[in-house]
Amino acid sequence: MAASHHISVDAYKALAEQSDRGHNRWHEGIPPLAEVEPGDTVSIETLDAIDGQLTPNSDHADVGKVDLSLVHPLTGPVAIKGAEPGDLLEVKILEIEADPWENWGFTAEVPGFGYLRDLFPDPYLVHWHLVDDYYAESPQIPGVRIPYSPFPGIMGLAPSAELRASTTAREQDLIDRGGMCLPPDPAGAIPGGAIASEGLRTIPPRETGGNIDIKQLTPGSSLFLPVHTPGGLFSTGDVHYAQGDCEACGTAIEMRSVVHLRFKIHKGLAESRNIRFPQLSHSDYFTGTEMAVPRRFYATTGMPLHPDGRNESEDLSLAARNALISMIDHLETRGYDRQQGYAICSVAVDLKVSQVVDAPNFIVSAMLPLDIFV
């Protein structure tokens, strides 16, 4: 008979004060908090993405003091009995509770972080009042209500020692070639010791999941993760009240939460089907139809053209950047300043790849759902 498990954290303490409840690095050597049977229900309390460094009393200046070495505090890991390398672990999301402690969330524009970090060097903070499972509203962005569409930004498994080593090597190679990536760093790492110097940072998603930030993973969805180490060693955190399909400024509507899950093992399926990366499914609209479709929208587009007219061939990143900048320009015509517009893009605007065949100018569209305006 299936059992129920509850894994708690102290919502008012940083992870360093309760390091037996979780971790902020990925490593196969972190011992599990619990072992569960497939089919059991597991309720997991989570901290917010920046480990409580901002509170309902914080202001813009406090955002500039955020220590990014402390992201993301994850609750776990949880071992699933019978999960073995080569299996595919199905994580069924049953329910997500929005900050049952204070009904508060935030969106932060942290200097040096986010997709348009070169254009937005100043710290900025939006406080959100979470009206249960209905909508979020903010005095910093008047006239906007963001419907409840919750999901865990991070759901992932531990790497194997081999995968961790190869990941470290490939990411260092990326850094050496001028790419953007954070190598293992013991500063702020939980747990400490060897794991602190070897553990993978939680910022990028990888083969085992992690910081995937896929807004369609709302309750009712299933996430499928390839297993690389015995027990799988599942952890979660960085839960969002809502997010645009881009999380442009680097944060969504961030919140503490309780996530209710159920696990199922598909024996040998990752190996037999060569499933390398996470997959997901949902049998109905992942959120209210007016937002999932959306019903009413305004869209801007971007192409791979620099401001001076220089053309890049088939560059989706540049096209996305131009679509977002144009959307922020548009939001200014609606009475919002540029930092407000950047935040609105992060929590509500969806980037869509409109076409990838008409070289050199691929198109990305930024879709603004008009039903957020009240």
Summary of the structure (lengths in Angstrom):
residues: 374
radius of gyration: 20.2
end to end distance: 47.9
largest distance: 65.7
contacts: 1304
relative contact order: 0.19
helix: 20%
strand: 31%
